[in-house]
Amino acid sequence: MLAKQNIKQVFFILGIWLGICPLSVHAQLQAWGDYPSLPKQAVTVQTEVAADQYRFLESLSDTQVRAWMKKQTDFSNAVLARISGRDALLKRLKVLQSTEFGAGRLIEVRGMQFFTRTTADNRQQLFMRSAATNAERLLLLTEPGQGISFFTPSLDGSHVAVHLLNSGRQRHSLRIIKTNDASMLKDNLDTIAPDSKEIAWKPDSTTIYYRKSSAKPGSDRGAIWQHVLGSKLETDVPLIGPGVSKSRRFTVSDVVVIKSSQNSSYLLAEVQHGQSQDRSLYLVKLDQIKGATTGWQRLASPTDKLKNAWLTGEQLYLLSAKKKSTGAILKLDLKTPQLNTAKEVLSASSDELLDIAVAKNALYVHVAEAGYSKLIKAELDGSKKEELTLPYSGRISELNTDADTDGALFVLEAANAAPLSYRALAGGQIRNVEVFRSPQVGFHRIASKNLSITKPGSNKQIALTLLYPQGMELDSKHPLLLTMETGTGLSKLAKFDALRLAWLEQDAVMAIVYVPADERLKQKNASDGLDEFLTAADYLVSEGYTSSGRLVTQESGPGKRWLAQAISQRPELFAAIQSAALQSELLNAGNSKKRTATDRGRLVNSNPYLSLRDGQSYPAALISARFGVADTPIWMSSKFVARLQAANVNKSRPALFRTDFANGWKYDALAEQADNWAFLLWQTGQKGFSVLP
């Protein structure tokens, strides 16, 4: 009897426990499901570094590892597909992408402006427009599947050369159009190098100078050839470049570009050596051109650190970084073309000189400062200069002048403003030229705020731009997406991106921090730039623009190398991150014989991956890695996510990973952006974004 009573008590207690326990167990379960299990290798493989429990995931040839990657991809895709609001976000992104904002190149010659537009059926139009009367003439409408790679008007505006590419770049050619009647000449230069970006004209418009495809593809980038309009291609002659002269040799990576000017009797050859900005310069008088035997005079070598050159009359203006990294403008008299005789006419202070255009009345200099463009007008001898007042803080994406005309033409854009064309008049006034018109899709309702914050421990200023719906109170109640603009020169200035509107329309804020970084050079420290990024994030939280529970970050460019460090060093700062691949370990270029090929990819100094700790609360993460595209190995991302899945004690913050390496995910840029932003909005708790059952 006692035994029966005890049994009843046991079942009674068990019933109570089962009634309570499911609630507590359910509270611990992840709303999105359980992560795919790691391969059994995880507990059987002995690693060289005890702390690296997931090193086996570097073995991309292992079938179990590949199977795990596919499961992770399928799992992540399933979770993302269940986020409410994701499909509506994708629909909006498609509308914004299909809307035409502004145009590409804008070139003015002798009062005539040349530019392109795109039709509703995705065909390109080349126009010529009178700056005086605004009258437009259609010069070319491309065929379906055909595109304009570049166009170059002749120096008197009577002709324009157009490089046409067919679908898949299978066929291409350079064609010549007469601007007075839009007729196309018979000249068909299908031997032009397919990666050409420009050609040069002889001042009398009878001759062009173009880079011809190499005779042996892959052996070099091709030499510069001369073509007389109306002549047969067989009569073209080489002037300078690989294989032209035994006394002047060029490497496989050298690219030669020719520059000319309407009012100059000289021709300038500019040689870019690989990815380096430093150029070599060669000069010759037009009446001394003799084909392959032309006696080019070498003006400068890469050691002179010349970034660019502009030919006008008997003068050559040079952008030099030899004495100061931010640059200086030099003026060289071509009657005595010795670089050591050049005179400095303009020097940068704290700014970075990016570009210069020489007009009849002045020099117009494009300068970058604190993340934005400035336009400086200077006397031709540099004796007087003034900063012109731009319509708004933004990025000058085009700047050109005519040596025989006063003033300058430029295109200005901003993070929340589509490209528009402007003219700087001789007196310094700025006027909207209205070559481009932006459709009203919602950006007129987006406000911007430019901030300058001081980097701790220095007097260095960090530029920060906020974008937000007009009338919004900038408090801690709205999701805030922090992104980065990195690089040097023009690349570090924020471009207009219509897709941003889809994020801002979610009652959300976007912040852009500008981080100088030269990606072609090895950084002195792997953390260079990380301090600026974290300083910006701290500032946004401390000043009440957002809170750590609503601050998210996304990066697909060079700045993504800081995201893994940000998570490991400051996990409390962000609600979520999204990145296209991660640099979670520093690659060692050492070639020790004691190390295998995989070992040489080991971390030697700072290691965000090994810094992850069990029991720590980490932000949510969505990491994608495409095979053959990422600049870091796929296994870095997969290892980091696997470690994050195990270490993160905050079970409301998922760590998702997907890759096309195991054929589990097909890349679609817009669909991926919708996934990314839906994920980030979900993690901030934004209304309308949650995981459906």
C-alpha positions in Angstrom: 0.0 0.0 0.0 2.9 2.3 0.9 4.6 1.4 -2.3 1.5 2.3 -4.3 1.2 5.6 -2.5 4.9 6.4 -3.2 4.4 5.6 -6.8 1.4 7.9 -7.0 3.5 10.7 -5.4 6.3 10.1 -7.8 3.9 10.4 -10.8 2.3 13.4 -9.2 5.6 15.2 -8.8 6.7 14.1 -12.3 3.5 15.4 -13.7 4.1 18.8 -12.1 7.7 18.8 -13.4 6.6 17.9 -16.9 4.0 20.7 -16.8 6.6 23.3 -15.8 9.8 22.0 -17.5 8.6 22.3 -21.1 8.2 26.0 -20.6 11.8 26.4 -19.3 13.2 24.0 -21.9 11.3 25.8 -24.7 12.7 29.1 -23.4 16.2 27.7 -24.0 15.4 26.4 -27.5 16.4 28.6 -30.4 13.4 30.0 -32.2 15.0 29.3 -35.6 15.8 25.6 -34.8 19.0 23.7 -34.1 22.2 24.2 -35.9 23.4 21.3 -38.1 25.8 19.0 -36.2 29.5 19.2 -36.8 31.1 16.1 -38.5 32.3 13.4 -36.2 35.8 14.5 -37.0 35.4 17.3 -34.5 36.2 14.9 -31.6 38.6 12.5 -33.4 41.0 14.7 -35.2 44.0 15.9 -33.1 44.9 19.5 -33.9 48.4 21.0 -33.9 47.1 23.9 -31.9 45.0 22.7 -29.0 43.0 25.9 -28.8 41.9 25.5 -32.4 39.1 22.9 -32.1 37.7 23.5 -35.6 40.8 23.4 -37.7 39.5 20.4 -39.5 37.0 22.7 -41.2 39.9 24.0 -43.3 40.0 20.7 -45.2 37.6 21.8 -48.0 38.3 18.5 -49.9 36.8 16.5 -47.0 33.4 15.2 -48.0 32.1 15.5 -44.4 33.2 19.2 -44.2 31.5 19.9 -47.6 28.3 18.2 -46.4 28.3 20.3 -43.3 28.7 23.5 -45.3 25.8 22.5 -47.4 23.7 21.8 -44.4 24.7 25.1 -42.9 23.7 26.9 -46.1 20.4 25.1 -46.4 19.6 25.8 -42.7 20.5 29.5 -43.1 18.4 29.9 -46.2 15.4 28.3 -44.5 15.7 30.7 -41.5 16.1 33.8 -43.7 13.1 32.7 -45.9 10.9 32.7 -42.7 11.6 36.3 -41.8 8.5 38.4 -42.3 9.1 41.6 -44.2 11.8 40.0 -46.3 9.8 39.6 -49.5 8.4 43.1 -49.4 12.0 44.4 -48.9 13.1 42.5 -52.0 10.3 43.9 -54.1 11.2 47.4 -53.1 14.9 46.8 -53.9 14.0 45.6 -57.4 12.0 48.8 -58.0 14.9 50.9 -56.9 17.5 49.0 -58.9 15.4 49.4 -62.1 15.1 53.2 -61.7 17.6 55.2 -63.7 19.5 57.7 -61.5 21.9 60.1 -63.4 24.4 58.8 -65.8 28.1 57.9 -66.3 30.7 60.1 -68.0 30.0 63.7 -68.7 32.6 65.4 -71.0 32.5 69.0 -72.4 34.4 70.0 -75.5 34.1 73.4 -77.2 30.7 74.1 -75.5 29.3 70.7 -76.4 28.5 68.2 -73.6 28.6 64.4 -74.3 26.9 62.0 -72.0 24.9 58.7 -72.0 21.4 57.7 -70.9 19.7 54.3 -70.6 16.3 53.5 -72.1 13.5 51.6 -70.5 14.5 48.5 -72.4 18.1 48.8 -71.2 19.7 50.2 -74.4 22.2 53.0 -74.1 22.0 56.4 -75.9 24.9 58.7 -76.6 23.9 62.4 -76.7 25.6 65.7 -77.6 24.1 68.8 -75.9 24.8 72.4 -76.5 25.9 74.2 -73.2 24.5 77.5 -74.6 21.1 76.4 -75.8 20.5 73.0 -74.1 19.6 71.6 -77.5 20.3 67.8 -77.6 21.2 65.5 -80.5 21.1 61.7 -80.3 24.3 60.4 -81.7 23.9 56.7 -81.1 21.3 54.2 -79.8 22.9 50.8 -79.1 21.5 47.5 -80.4 19.9 45.1 -77.9 22.7 43.3 -76.0 25.2 46.0 -76.9 26.8 48.5 -74.5 29.0 51.5 -74.5 32.3 50.8 -72.7 33.6 54.4 -73.1 33.4 57.4 -75.4 36.0 60.1 -76.2 35.1 63.2 -78.2 37.7 64.7 -80.5 39.4 67.9 -79.3 37.3 70.1 -81.5 34.0 68.2 -80.9 33.6 67.3 -84.6 33.8 63.5 -83.9 33.4 61.1 -81.0 35.0 57.7 -80.7 32.8 55.0 -79.1 33.9 51.7 -77.7 31.0 49.2 -78.2 30.8 45.8 -76.4 28.4 43.0 -77.2 26.9 40.6 -74.7 29.5 38.6 -72.8 32.3 40.8 -74.3 32.4 38.3 -77.2 32.7 41.1 -79.8 33.9 44.7 -79.4 35.0 47.5 -81.6 35.9 51.2 -81.7 33.6 53.2 -84.0 33.8 56.9 -85.0 30.7 59.1 -85.2 30.5 62.6 -86.9 28.7 64.9 -84.6 27.2 67.2 -87.2 24.9 64.6 -88.6 25.4 61.5 -86.3 26.7 59.4 -89.1 29.1 56.6 -88.4 32.4 56.3 -90.4 33.5 53.1 -91.9 36.4 52.8 -89.6 35.9 49.7 -87.4 38.8 49.1 -85.0 38.0 45.7 -83.6 41.7 45.3 -82.7 41.4 47.7 -79.8 42.3 46.2 -76.4 39.0 45.1 -74.8 39.9 46.6 -71.4 40.7 50.0 -72.9 39.1 52.9 -71.0 40.0 55.8 -73.4 41.8 56.8 -76.6 43.4 60.1 -77.6 42.8 62.4 -80.6 45.2 64.4 -82.6 44.2 68.1 -82.4 43.1 68.3 -86.0 40.7 65.3 -85.5 42.3 63.3 -88.4 44.0 60.7 -86.2 43.4 58.7 -83.1 45.9 56.9 -80.8 44.6 53.6 -79.3 45.9 50.6 -77.3 45.8 47.6 -79.5 45.3 44.0 -78.3 48.4 42.1 -77.7 49.5 39.7 -80.5 49.9 37.0 -77.9 47.0 37.2 -75.3 48.3 37.3 -71.8 51.8 38.2 -72.8 51.3 42.0 -72.3 48.6 44.6 -72.2 49.2 45.9 -75.7 51.0 48.9 -77.3 49.7 52.3 -78.5 49.0 52.4 -82.3 48.2 55.3 -84.6 45.2 55.2 -86.9 44.4 57.8 -89.5 40.6 58.2 -90.1 39.6 56.6 -93.4 42.7 54.4 -93.7 42.8 50.7 -93.6 43.8 49.0 -90.3 46.8 47.3 -92.0 48.4 50.8 -92.4 48.2 51.6 -88.6 51.6 52.0 -87.0 52.8 51.4 -83.4 54.2 54.3 -81.4 55.1 53.1 -77.9 54.5 50.1 -75.6 55.4 46.4 -75.4 57.3 45.1 -78.4 57.6 48.4 -80.2 61.2 49.3 -79.4 64.1 47.1 -78.2 65.6 50.1 -76.4 62.4 50.7 -74.4 61.1 47.6 -72.6 57.7 47.3 -70.8 56.5 44.6 -68.4 53.4 42.4 -68.7 51.4 44.6 -66.3 52.3 48.0 -67.8 49.4 49.9 -69.4 50.2 52.9 -71.7 47.8 55.8 -72.2 48.2 58.7 -74.6 47.1 62.3 -73.7 46.8 65.2 -76.0 45.4 68.8 -75.9 43.7 71.0 -78.4 46.1 73.9 -77.8 49.3 71.8 -77.5 51.8 70.6 -80.0 52.9 67.7 -77.8 51.8 64.2 -77.1 52.2 62.6 -73.7 52.5 58.9 -73.0 51.6 57.9 -69.4 52.6 54.4 -68.2 50.8 52.8 -65.2 52.8 50.0 -63.7 50.4 47.3 -62.4 48.2 48.5 -59.5 50.6 51.3 -58.5 49.4 54.9 -58.8 53.0 56.1 -59.6 53.5 56.6 -63.3 56.2 56.9 -65.9 55.9 59.8 -68.4 57.2 60.1 -71.9 56.9 63.2 -74.2 57.2 63.9 -77.9 56.3 66.7 -80.3 53.5 65.9 -82.8 55.7 66.7 -85.8 58.4 64.3 -84.6 56.2 61.2 -84.5 57.8 58.5 -86.7 56.0 55.3 -85.9 58.1 52.7 -84.0 61.2 54.9 -84.3 59.6 57.9 -82.5 62.1 59.5 -80.1 60.1 59.7 -76.9 61.8 61.6 -74.1 61.4 60.1 -70.7 60.2 62.8 -68.2 59.5 60.7 -65.0 59.8 57.3 -63.5 57.8 55.6 -60.7 60.3 57.0 -58.1 59.1 60.5 -58.9 55.7 59.5 -57.4 53.5 61.2 -60.0 49.8 60.4 -59.7 48.5 62.2 -62.8 49.4 64.6 -65.5 47.5 67.3 -67.6 48.8 68.7 -70.9 47.9 72.2 -71.9 49.7 74.4 -74.4 53.4 74.5 -73.6 52.8 73.5 -70.0 52.4 70.2 -68.2 50.7 70.2 -64.8 51.6 67.2 -62.5 50.1 65.8 -59.4 53.1 64.7 -57.3 53.2 62.9 -53.9 57.0 62.8 -53.7 57.4 65.5 -51.0 54.0 65.1 -49.3 51.6 62.1 -49.4 48.6 64.4 -49.7 50.0 65.8 -52.9 51.2 68.9 -54.6 50.5 70.4 -58.1 53.7 71.1 -60.2 53.9 73.2 -63.3 56.5 72.2 -65.9 57.5 74.4 -68.9 57.8 72.0 -71.9 60.4 74.2 -73.6 62.8 72.9 -71.0 61.2 69.5 -70.1 63.3 68.5 -67.1 61.3 67.4 -64.0 63.7 69.1 -61.6 62.8 72.5 -63.1 59.1 72.1 -62.3 57.6 74.7 -60.0 55.1 74.0 -57.2 52.0 76.0 -57.7 49.7 74.4 -55.2 50.3 72.2 -52.1 47.8 70.3 -50.0 47.5 71.1 -46.3 45.5 68.5 -44.4 43.5 67.7 -47.6 44.3 65.1 -50.2 44.6 66.4 -53.8 42.6 64.0 -56.1 42.2 65.6 -59.5 42.9 68.8 -61.5 41.3 70.2 -64.6 42.9 73.1 -66.5 40.6 75.7 -68.0 41.3 78.9 -69.9 40.9 81.1 -66.8 42.1 78.9 -63.9 43.0 75.5 -62.4 40.1 73.6 -60.8 41.3 71.2 -58.1 39.3 68.4 -56.6 40.3 67.9 -52.9 39.1 65.4 -50.4 38.7 66.4 -46.7 36.9 64.6 -43.9 35.0 62.3 -46.2 33.8 64.9 -48.7 34.8 66.7 -51.8 36.0 70.3 -52.0 36.5 72.3 -55.2 39.4 74.8 -55.3 39.7 77.4 -58.0 43.3 78.6 -58.4 45.2 81.0 -60.7 47.2 79.2 -63.4 50.4 80.1 -61.6 48.9 79.2 -58.2 49.2 82.8 -56.9 45.6 83.0 -55.8 43.1 80.3 -54.8 39.6 80.1 -53.3 37.3 77.3 -52.2 34.1 77.3 -54.2 30.8 76.7 -52.3 29.3 73.4 -53.4 25.5 72.9 -53.3 25.9 70.3 -50.6 28.5 68.1 -49.0 29.2 65.2 -51.3 31.4 63.5 -53.8 32.6 65.0 -57.1 32.6 62.0 -59.5 33.4 63.9 -62.7 35.5 67.0 -63.3 36.5 68.3 -66.7 37.4 71.6 -68.5 38.1 72.9 -71.9 41.5 74.6 -72.2 39.9 77.3 -74.5 36.9 77.9 -72.2 36.4 79.5 -68.8 35.0 77.5 -65.9 34.6 73.8 -65.2 31.9 71.1 -65.5 31.5 68.6 -62.7 29.1 66.0 -61.4 28.2 66.0 -57.7 26.5 63.2 -55.7 26.0 62.3 -52.0 24.9 59.3 -50.0 21.4 60.6 -50.2 21.6 62.6 -53.5 21.7 61.1 -57.0 24.4 62.5 -59.4 23.6 66.0 -60.8 25.8 68.1 -63.1 27.0 71.6 -62.3 29.1 74.3 -63.8 31.6 76.4 -61.9 31.4 79.8 -63.7 34.4 82.0 -64.2 33.4 84.2 -61.3 33.2 81.2 -58.9 29.4 80.8 -58.9 27.9 77.3 -59.2 25.0 76.6 -61.5 23.0 73.5 -62.1 23.4 72.4 -65.7 20.5 69.9 -65.5 22.0 67.4 -67.9 20.9 64.7 -65.4 17.5 64.7 -63.7 16.8 62.4 -60.7 13.4 60.7 -60.4 11.5 61.4 -57.2 11.3 58.0 -55.5 11.7 59.1 -52.0 15.2 60.5 -51.4 13.8 64.0 -51.1 12.4 62.8 -47.8 15.7 61.7 -46.5 17.8 64.1 -44.4 21.5 63.9 -43.7 23.7 65.0 -40.9 27.5 65.4 -41.1 29.4 64.7 -37.9 33.1 65.0 -37.0 34.3 63.1 -34.0 37.8 63.0 -32.5 39.7 59.7 -32.3 40.7 59.0 -28.7 44.3 59.7 -27.9 44.8 61.9 -30.9 43.6 65.1 -32.6 42.5 63.1 -35.7 39.0 63.8 -36.9 36.7 61.0 -38.1 34.0 61.9 -40.5 30.6 60.4 -40.0 27.4 60.8 -42.1 23.9 60.1 -40.8 21.0 59.4 -43.1 17.5 59.3 -41.7 13.8 60.1 -42.7 13.1 63.8 -42.3 11.3 64.6 -39.1 12.7 61.5 -37.3 13.9 62.1 -33.8 17.4 60.7 -33.6 17.1 58.7 -30.4 17.8 55.2 -29.3 14.5 53.8 -30.6 15.4 53.2 -34.2 17.6 50.5 -35.8 20.9 52.0 -37.0 23.0 50.4 -39.7 26.7 51.4 -39.5 28.7 51.0 -42.8 32.2 52.0 -43.9 33.7 53.7 -46.8 37.4 52.7 -47.0 40.3 53.4 -49.4 42.2 56.3 -50.7 41.4 59.1 -53.1 38.0 59.1 -54.7 37.2 55.5 -53.5 36.9 56.6 -49.9 34.1 59.1 -50.6 30.6 57.8 -50.4 28.8 57.2 -53.7 25.1 57.5 -54.2 23.3 54.2 -53.8 19.6 54.1 -54.5 19.2 50.8 -52.6 19.8 52.6 -49.3 16.3 53.9 -49.5 14.8 50.5 -48.9 16.6 50.4 -45.5 15.7 54.0 -44.5 12.0 53.4 -45.3 11.9 50.9 -42.5 11.9 53.8 -40.0 15.6 53.2 -39.6 18.9 55.2 -39.7 22.1 54.6 -41.6 25.5 55.9 -40.6 28.6 55.9 -42.9 32.1 56.2 -41.3 35.0 57.2 -43.5 38.2 55.2 -42.8 41.3 55.9 -44.9 43.0 52.7 -45.9 45.3 51.9 -48.9 44.3 48.4 -49.8 47.3 48.0 -52.2 49.7 48.4 -49.4 50.3 46.0 -46.5 48.9 47.6 -43.4 51.4 48.3 -40.6 49.0 46.9 -38.2 46.0 44.6 -38.8 44.0 46.8 -36.5 44.6 50.0 -38.6 41.2 51.4 -39.1 39.5 49.3 -36.4 39.8 52.1 -33.9 38.0 54.5 -36.2 35.2 52.0 -36.7 34.8 51.3 -33.0 35.1 54.9 -32.1 32.2 55.7 -34.5 30.1 52.9 -33.0 30.8 54.0 -29.4 29.9 57.6 -30.3 26.6 56.6 -31.9 25.6 54.7 -28.7 27.0 57.2 -26.1 25.3 60.2 -27.9 22.0 58.5 -28.0 21.7 58.1 -31.7 21.0 54.4 -31.1 21.5 51.7 -28.5 23.6 48.5 -28.5 20.4 46.5 -28.9 19.6 48.4 -32.1 23.1 49.0 -33.6 24.0 46.7 -36.5 26.8 46.7 -39.0 27.3 45.4 -42.5 30.3 45.3 -44.7 31.2 43.7 -48.1 34.3 45.7 -49.0 37.8 46.0 -47.5 36.4 47.1 -44.1 35.1 43.6 -43.4 38.5 42.6 -42.0 37.6 44.6 -38.9 34.2 42.9 -38.2 35.6 39.7 -36.6 37.9 41.8 -34.4 34.9 44.0 -33.4 32.9 41.0 -32.3 35.7 39.4 -30.3 36.9 42.7 -28.7 33.5 44.5 -28.2 30.7 41.8 -28.3 28.4 44.0 -26.2 28.4 46.9 -28.7 26.4 45.4 -31.6 23.1 43.6 -31.9 24.1 41.9 -35.2 26.7 42.0 -38.0 26.6 40.9 -41.6 29.6 40.4 -43.8 30.6 39.0 -47.1 33.3 36.7 -45.8 35.4 37.4 -42.7 39.1 37.9 -42.1 39.0 36.2 -38.7 42.7 35.0 -38.8 45.8 36.8 -40.1 47.5 34.9 -42.9 51.2 34.3 -42.4 53.2 34.6 -45.5 56.1 32.7 -44.0 57.4 29.7 -45.8 58.9 27.6 -43.0 59.6 24.1 -44.2 58.2 22.8 -40.9 54.7 24.1 -41.9 52.3 22.6 -44.5 50.5 24.8 -47.0 47.5 24.9 -44.5 49.9 25.8 -41.7 51.2 28.8 -43.6 47.7 30.1 -43.4 47.8 30.1 -39.7 47.4 33.1 -37.5 50.6 34.5 -36.0 49.5 37.6 -34.1 46.0 38.9 -33.4 43.4 36.2 -33.8 39.7 37.2 -33.4 38.7 33.5 -34.0 40.8 32.2 -31.1 39.6 35.1 -28.9 36.0 33.8 -28.8 35.1 32.6 -25.4 32.5 30.1 -24.2 29.7 31.5 -22.1 30.1 35.0 -23.7 27.1 36.9 -25.1 27.9 37.7 -28.8 25.9 39.6 -31.4 24.0 37.7 -34.1 26.0 37.1 -37.3 25.1 36.3 -40.9 28.2 35.5 -42.9 28.3 34.6 -46.6 31.4 33.3 -48.5 31.5 32.7 -52.2 34.0 30.4 -53.7 36.7 32.0 -55.8 35.4 35.5 -55.0 36.3 36.3 -51.4 39.7 37.8 -50.7 40.0 35.5 -47.7 39.6 31.7 -47.5 36.1 30.3 -47.1 37.2 28.2 -44.1 37.9 31.4 -42.1 34.2 32.2 -42.2 33.0 28.7 -41.6 35.3 28.2 -38.6 34.4 31.5 -37.1 30.6 30.7 -37.4 31.0 27.2 -36.0 32.9 28.6 -33.0 30.4 31.4 -32.5 27.5 28.9 -32.6 29.1 26.9 -29.8 30.4 29.8 -27.7 27.4 32.3 -27.7 25.4 32.0 -24.6 22.8 34.4 -25.9 20.5 31.9 -27.7 18.4 34.7 -29.2 21.3 35.7 -31.4 21.8 33.3 -34.3 25.1 32.7 -36.2 24.3 31.8 -39.8 26.7 30.8 -42.5 26.1 30.1 -46.2 28.4 29.5 -49.2 28.1 28.4 -52.8 31.1 26.1 -52.3 29.0 23.1 -51.7 26.4 24.1 -54.4 23.8 24.9 -51.7 23.2 28.5 -52.6 23.0 30.4 -55.9 24.1 34.0 -55.7 21.6 36.8 -56.4 22.7 40.2 -55.3 19.3 41.7 -54.7 17.9 38.6 -52.9 21.0 38.5 -50.7 20.6 42.2 -49.8 17.0 41.5 -48.9 18.1 38.6 -46.7 20.8 40.7 -45.1 18.7 43.6 -44.2 15.7 41.5 -43.1 18.1 39.6 -40.8 19.5 42.8 -39.3 16.0 44.4 -38.8 14.8 41.1 -37.2 17.7 41.2 -34.7 16.9 44.8 -33.7 13.3 43.9 -32.9 12.0 46.1 -35.6 8.2 45.8 -36.1 7.3 43.7 -39.2 10.5 41.6 -39.0 10.3 38.3 -37.1 10.8 34.6 -37.8 7.5 33.0 -38.7 6.7 29.5 -37.4 
